[in-house]
Amino acid sequence: MKTPASTSDDEALGSDALARRAWDWLRLLTSREASEADVQQFRQWVQSSAAHQAAYREAKALWDTLKPSAGLVASAQPGLVAGYVGAQRNRARTRRAFLGTAMACAGVAGVALVYPPLGLWPAASEWGADDRTAAGEQRTLALASGVEVTLNTRTSMRREVVDGHMAGVGLLAGEVAIDLQGERPFAVVAGAGRSTARAGGFEVRYVGERVCVTCIAGAVQVAHPSGARRLQAGQQLVYDTRTAGGIVGIDPEQASAWRRGMLIFRQARLADVIEEINRYRAGRVVLLNASAGDRPVSGHFRIAALDQAIEQLRYAFDLDVQSLVGGVVLLT
């Protein structure tokens, strides 16, 4: 990725051009191509004038406003929620007005300049990752004889080697699928639990504070502070740092649809569907129509064509769409 130009005539640029320059810097800093020299150049650019600082704050504030949950914003800044409701009634709101609201929200987020939200770059807990995927990226690794690990979108993991042998991985965030054909046990550590199998296949998803373990074939032993569980094919378990839920039966085809490039939903909440879509695409889809969040969604969507999925949801629920810079889409 090309380093954004940092010329002395930046001051002569209009506000829109400076905004694009700020977004270019965000994209570079979050890519795998940013060097230490790029970081130093960015610091010089952003500190060189008040106009640069304002442009970057505006871009950052837009991301910040999309990070907090509705409950956090409502409790910390009730006026902002009222502003969003008003915005639903006035759909002709300008981009500048939205960015003004975003800057107000930035105080709620309280995120430092070097730690933008929404996965703009990996969180501190993911810095020790050996392998990482970006939004929409999937990768399969042969870590040892008879051991394949597939990383889903926005996934960070650490490799665990014991006595010279690949013993497992530490899932820091995201989702992995494990396919085993050997005899050695292989483990996935995620949160407070450890899932181990010798053959077959299983998947582990670690998003937020919850870990979901799904057995696709064979059997998986899940060790957790609350007790051990054994999953058979077609069974799933969800746990957090303190408790583990009960074992439930699932449809393996739906659970593993992401490996075939699909997202399958059956009577899922629209708000949850949008959050899942956000994991796979750059930018952010924001549902401002709160009354539609609980409406059920059933359907098959291609990961490679999620903008089409957004259009389908728009028509299905009679929503209006406003597209902003940086892949941000507002549904009202």
C-alpha positions as CSV (number, residue, x, y, z in Angstrom):
1,M,0.0,0.0,0.0
2,K,1.4,3.4,-1.0
3,T,2.3,5.8,1.7
4,P,-0.1,8.8,1.6
5,A,1.5,11.9,0.2
6,S,2.6,14.4,2.9
7,T,3.3,17.6,1.0
8,S,3.8,21.1,2.2
9,D,0.7,22.3,0.3
10,D,-1.7,20.2,2.4
11,E,-2.9,23.4,4.0
12,A,-4.2,24.5,0.6
13,L,-6.4,21.4,0.3
14,G,-10.1,21.6,1.0
15,S,-11.7,19.8,4.0
16,D,-12.9,16.9,1.9
17,A,-9.4,16.3,0.5
18,L,-7.8,16.5,3.9
19,A,-10.5,14.0,5.1
20,R,-9.5,11.6,2.4
21,R,-5.8,12.0,3.3
22,A,-6.7,11.1,6.9
23,W,-8.5,8.0,5.8
24,D,-5.5,7.0,3.6
25,W,-3.4,7.2,6.7
26,L,-5.8,5.0,8.6
27,R,-5.8,2.4,5.9
28,L,-2.1,2.3,5.7
29,L,-1.6,2.0,9.5
30,T,-4.0,-0.9,9.7
31,S,-2.5,-2.8,6.8
32,R,0.4,-5.3,7.0
33,E,2.5,-3.0,4.8
34,A,3.0,-0.2,7.3
35,S,6.7,0.2,8.3
36,E,8.2,2.0,11.2
37,A,9.2,4.8,8.8
38,D,5.5,5.1,7.8
39,V,4.5,5.4,11.4
40,Q,7.1,8.1,12.0
41,Q,5.9,9.9,8.8
42,F,2.3,9.7,10.0
43,R,3.2,11.2,13.4
44,Q,5.0,14.1,11.6
45,W,2.0,14.6,9.3
46,V,-0.6,14.6,12.1
47,Q,1.4,16.9,14.3
48,S,2.5,19.4,11.7
49,S,-0.7,21.5,11.7
50,A,-4.0,22.0,13.4
51,A,-5.8,21.2,10.1
52,H,-4.1,17.8,9.9
53,Q,-5.0,17.1,13.5
54,A,-8.6,18.1,13.0
55,A,-9.0,16.0,9.8
56,Y,-7.6,12.9,11.7
57,R,-9.8,13.5,14.7
58,E,-12.8,13.8,12.5
59,A,-12.0,10.5,10.8
60,K,-11.2,8.8,14.0
61,A,-14.3,10.1,15.7
62,L,-16.5,8.5,13.0
63,W,-15.0,5.1,13.9
64,D,-15.3,5.8,17.6
65,T,-19.0,6.6,17.5
66,L,-19.7,3.2,15.9
67,K,-17.9,1.2,18.6
68,P,-19.9,1.6,21.7
69,S,-23.0,-0.5,22.2
70,A,-26.3,1.3,22.2
71,G,-26.6,0.7,25.9
72,L,-23.2,2.3,26.6
73,V,-24.0,5.4,24.6
74,A,-27.5,5.7,26.1
75,S,-26.1,5.6,29.7
76,A,-23.2,7.9,29.1
77,Q,-24.7,10.4,26.6
78,P,-28.5,10.2,26.5
79,G,-28.6,13.2,24.2
80,L,-26.8,11.2,21.5
81,V,-29.5,8.5,21.5
82,A,-32.1,11.2,21.1
83,G,-30.0,12.6,18.3
84,Y,-30.0,9.3,16.5
85,V,-33.8,9.0,16.9
86,G,-34.2,12.5,15.4
87,A,-31.9,11.5,12.6
88,Q,-34.2,8.6,11.7
89,R,-37.0,11.2,11.2
90,N,-34.7,13.5,9.3
91,R,-33.0,11.3,6.7
92,A,-31.6,14.2,4.8
93,R,-29.0,14.7,7.4
94,T,-25.6,15.8,6.0
95,R,-22.3,13.9,6.3
96,R,-20.9,16.9,8.3
97,A,-23.7,16.7,10.8
98,F,-23.1,13.0,11.3
99,L,-19.4,13.6,11.8
100,G,-20.2,16.2,14.4
101,T,-22.2,13.6,16.3
102,A,-19.4,11.2,15.9
103,M,-16.9,13.6,17.5
104,A,-19.2,14.0,20.5
105,C,-19.3,10.2,20.8
106,A,-15.5,10.0,20.8
107,G,-15.5,11.2,24.4
108,V,-17.6,8.2,25.4
109,A,-15.3,5.8,23.7
110,G,-12.2,7.3,25.4
111,V,-9.8,5.5,23.0
112,A,-6.3,6.9,22.6
113,L,-5.2,8.1,19.2
114,V,-2.9,5.1,18.7
115,Y,-5.7,2.6,19.5
116,P,-8.5,3.1,17.1
117,P,-11.6,0.9,17.6
118,L,-13.5,-1.5,15.3
119,G,-10.4,-3.5,14.5
120,L,-8.6,-0.7,12.7
121,W,-5.5,-2.5,13.9
122,P,-5.2,-5.5,16.3
123,A,-6.0,-5.0,20.0
124,A,-3.3,-5.2,22.6
125,S,-4.4,-8.7,23.5
126,E,-3.6,-9.8,19.9
127,W,-0.1,-8.4,19.6
128,G,1.5,-11.7,20.3
129,A,-0.2,-13.5,17.4
130,D,1.9,-15.7,15.1
131,D,-0.9,-15.7,12.4
132,R,-3.6,-13.2,11.6
133,T,-6.3,-12.6,9.0
134,A,-7.9,-9.4,8.0
135,A,-11.6,-8.6,7.4
136,G,-13.0,-11.1,4.8
137,E,-9.7,-13.1,4.7
138,Q,-9.5,-16.8,5.3
139,R,-6.4,-18.9,5.4
140,T,-5.6,-22.6,5.8
141,L,-2.3,-23.7,7.4
142,A,-0.8,-27.2,7.6
143,L,0.8,-26.8,11.0
144,A,2.0,-30.4,11.3
145,S,1.5,-33.8,9.8
146,G,-2.2,-34.5,9.8
147,V,-3.1,-31.1,11.3
148,E,-4.8,-28.4,9.3
149,V,-6.0,-25.1,10.8
150,T,-8.3,-22.7,8.9
151,L,-8.5,-19.2,10.1
152,N,-11.7,-17.3,9.5
153,T,-12.0,-13.5,9.1
154,R,-10.4,-11.2,11.7
155,T,-8.7,-14.0,13.5
156,S,-5.5,-13.9,15.6
157,M,-3.8,-17.0,17.0
158,R,-0.5,-18.1,18.6
159,R,1.2,-21.4,17.9
160,E,2.0,-23.7,20.9
161,V,5.0,-25.9,20.5
162,V,5.9,-28.5,23.2
163,D,9.1,-30.5,23.0
164,G,9.5,-29.6,19.4
165,H,6.0,-30.8,18.4
166,M,3.1,-28.6,17.4
167,A,0.7,-29.2,20.4
168,G,-2.0,-26.6,19.6
169,V,-2.8,-23.0,19.1
170,G,-3.9,-20.2,21.4
171,L,-6.9,-18.4,19.8
172,L,-6.6,-14.7,20.7
173,A,-9.7,-13.6,18.7
174,G,-11.8,-14.8,15.8
175,E,-12.5,-18.3,14.7
176,V,-10.6,-21.4,13.6
177,A,-11.5,-24.8,12.2
178,I,-9.3,-27.8,13.1
179,D,-9.0,-30.9,10.9
180,L,-7.1,-33.8,12.4
181,Q,-5.9,-37.0,10.8
182,G,-3.0,-37.9,13.1
183,E,-2.7,-39.5,16.5
184,R,-1.2,-36.8,18.6
185,P,-3.7,-34.7,20.6
186,F,-4.2,-31.1,19.4
187,A,-5.6,-28.3,21.5
188,V,-7.1,-24.9,21.1
189,V,-6.9,-22.6,24.1
190,A,-9.5,-19.8,24.0
191,G,-10.4,-17.6,26.9
192,A,-10.8,-19.7,30.1
193,G,-11.1,-23.1,28.2
194,R,-9.0,-25.7,26.4
195,S,-10.5,-27.9,23.7
196,T,-8.6,-31.0,22.7
197,A,-9.1,-33.8,20.1
198,R,-7.0,-36.5,18.4
199,A,-9.0,-37.0,15.2
200,G,-11.9,-35.6,13.3
201,G,-12.7,-31.9,13.2
202,F,-13.9,-29.1,15.4
203,E,-14.3,-25.3,15.4
204,V,-13.7,-22.7,18.0
205,R,-15.1,-19.2,17.8
206,Y,-13.9,-16.4,20.2
207,V,-15.7,-13.2,19.7
208,G,-16.2,-10.7,22.5
209,E,-16.2,-12.5,25.9
210,R,-17.8,-15.8,24.6
211,V,-16.2,-18.9,23.3
212,C,-18.2,-21.3,21.2
213,V,-16.8,-24.9,20.6
214,T,-18.5,-27.0,17.8
215,C,-17.6,-30.6,17.2
216,I,-18.0,-31.4,13.5
217,A,-16.5,-35.0,13.5
218,G,-15.1,-37.3,16.1
219,A,-15.1,-36.0,19.7
220,V,-13.7,-33.0,21.5
221,Q,-12.8,-32.7,25.2
222,V,-13.4,-29.2,26.6
223,A,-11.7,-28.3,29.9
224,H,-13.1,-25.3,31.7
225,P,-12.8,-24.0,35.4
226,S,-16.5,-25.0,35.8
227,G,-15.8,-28.6,34.8
228,A,-15.0,-30.8,31.8
229,R,-17.3,-31.5,28.9
230,R,-17.1,-34.0,26.1
231,L,-18.7,-33.1,22.7
232,Q,-19.6,-35.5,20.0
233,A,-20.2,-34.7,16.3
234,G,-23.1,-32.3,15.9
235,Q,-22.8,-30.9,19.4
236,Q,-21.8,-27.4,20.6
237,L,-20.9,-25.7,23.9
238,V,-20.6,-22.0,24.8
239,Y,-18.6,-20.7,27.7
240,D,-17.2,-17.5,29.1
241,T,-14.6,-16.8,31.8
242,R,-16.9,-18.0,34.7
243,T,-19.5,-20.4,33.4
244,A,-20.1,-23.0,30.7
245,G,-23.5,-23.6,29.2
246,G,-25.1,-26.9,28.4
247,I,-24.3,-29.1,25.4
248,V,-26.7,-28.5,22.5
249,G,-27.2,-30.2,19.2
250,I,-26.5,-28.1,16.1
251,D,-26.6,-28.3,12.3
252,P,-23.0,-28.8,11.2
253,E,-23.8,-27.5,7.7
254,Q,-24.9,-24.2,9.1
255,A,-22.1,-23.9,11.7
256,S,-19.4,-24.6,9.0
257,A,-21.0,-22.6,6.2
258,W,-18.2,-19.9,6.4
259,R,-15.7,-22.5,5.2
260,R,-17.7,-22.8,2.0
261,G,-17.9,-19.0,1.6
262,M,-21.5,-18.7,2.9
263,L,-23.3,-17.2,5.9
264,I,-26.5,-19.0,6.8
265,F,-29.1,-17.5,9.1
266,R,-32.3,-19.2,10.4
267,Q,-34.6,-16.9,12.3
268,A,-31.7,-14.8,13.5
269,R,-32.2,-11.2,14.8
270,L,-31.5,-8.6,12.2
271,A,-29.1,-6.8,14.7
272,D,-27.1,-10.1,15.1
273,V,-27.0,-10.7,11.3
274,I,-25.6,-7.2,10.8
275,E,-22.9,-7.8,13.5
276,E,-21.9,-11.0,11.8
277,I,-21.7,-9.2,8.4
278,N,-19.5,-6.6,10.0
279,R,-16.9,-9.3,10.9
280,Y,-16.4,-10.1,7.2
281,R,-16.3,-6.7,5.5
282,A,-14.1,-3.6,5.9
283,G,-15.9,-0.6,7.3
284,R,-19.1,-0.8,9.4
285,V,-22.8,-1.4,8.8
286,V,-24.8,0.5,11.4
287,L,-28.5,-0.1,12.1
288,L,-30.0,3.1,13.3
289,N,-33.5,1.8,13.1
290,A,-33.7,0.2,16.5
291,S,-37.3,-1.1,16.0
292,A,-36.0,-3.4,13.2
293,G,-33.2,-5.0,15.3
294,D,-35.3,-7.8,16.7
295,R,-37.0,-8.8,13.4
296,P,-36.1,-12.3,12.2
297,V,-33.8,-13.1,9.3
298,S,-33.5,-16.3,7.4
299,G,-31.3,-16.6,4.3
300,H,-28.0,-17.6,2.6
301,F,-25.5,-14.9,1.9
302,R,-22.2,-15.1,0.0
303,I,-19.3,-13.8,1.9
304,A,-17.8,-12.5,-1.3
305,A,-20.9,-10.4,-2.0
306,L,-22.0,-8.9,1.3
307,D,-23.0,-5.6,-0.3
308,Q,-25.7,-7.6,-2.1
309,A,-26.7,-9.0,1.3
310,I,-27.1,-5.5,2.6
311,E,-29.3,-4.6,-0.4
312,Q,-31.4,-7.7,0.3
313,L,-31.9,-6.7,3.9
314,R,-32.7,-3.1,2.8
315,Y,-35.6,-4.3,0.6
316,A,-36.8,-7.0,3.0
317,F,-37.1,-4.6,5.9
318,D,-37.9,-1.4,4.0
319,L,-34.8,0.4,5.2
320,D,-33.0,3.5,3.8
321,V,-29.3,3.3,3.1
322,Q,-26.7,6.0,3.4
323,S,-23.1,5.2,2.4
324,L,-20.2,7.2,3.9
325,V,-16.5,7.1,3.4
326,G,-14.5,4.2,4.7
327,G,-17.1,1.5,3.9
328,V,-19.5,2.9,6.6
329,V,-23.2,2.2,5.8
330,L,-26.1,3.6,7.8
331,L,-29.4,1.7,7.8
332,T,-32.4,3.8,8.9
